[in-house]
Amino acid sequence: MEPSLKEGQIVWVNNWSYLLSNPKVGDIVVFRFHNKELVKRITQIKIDSVEVVGDNKADSLDSKDLGSIFLKDIIGKVWP
């Protein structure tokens, strides 16, 4: 799969997206992990967390490395 975003690309992030609705599989989100902000796609939703993956699966730091991402750590949804 071609990456949806390019490294260094500037994106808009809606940090109100999940105040009234829940994350969905396929959403691209920005989240905090160890004082870094990462951008990944949601692949699975759990009760209080999500699994994420990068579009460049061969060279991506994602849930296989990071584990589940807590919903409280999601900053917002990337707007296309």
Residue pairs with C-beta under 8 A, 6 or more apart in sequence:
1 55
1 57
2 55
3 54
3 55
3 56
4 28
4 41
4 55
5 11
5 28
5 39
5 55
5 78
11 39
11 78
11 79
12 78
12 79
13 30
13 75
13 76
13 77
13 78
13 79
14 76
14 77
14 78
14 79
15 75
15 76
16 76
17 76
17 77
18 71
18 74
18 76
18 77
22 45
23 29
23 42
23 45
23 50
23 71
23 74
23 77
24 42
24 45
25 42
25 43
25 44
25 45
26 41
26 42
27 41
27 42
27 77
27 78
28 39
28 40
28 41
28 42
28 77
28 78
29 39
29 40
29 41
29 42
29 50
29 52
29 74
29 75
29 76
29 77
29 78
30 37
30 38
30 39
30 74
30 75
30 76
30 78
31 37
31 38
31 40
31 52
31 69
31 73
31 74
31 75
32 38
32 73
32 75
33 66
33 69
33 73
37 75
38 61
39 78
40 52
40 53
40 54
40 60
40 62
40 69
41 52
41 53
41 54
41 55
42 50
42 51
42 52
43 50
43 51
43 52
43 53
43 63
44 50
44 51
45 51
46 68
48 70
48 71
49 68
49 69
49 70
49 71
50 68
50 69
50 71
50 74
51 63
51 68
51 69
52 62
52 63
52 66
52 69
53 60
53 62
53 63
53 64
54 60
54 61
54 62
63 69
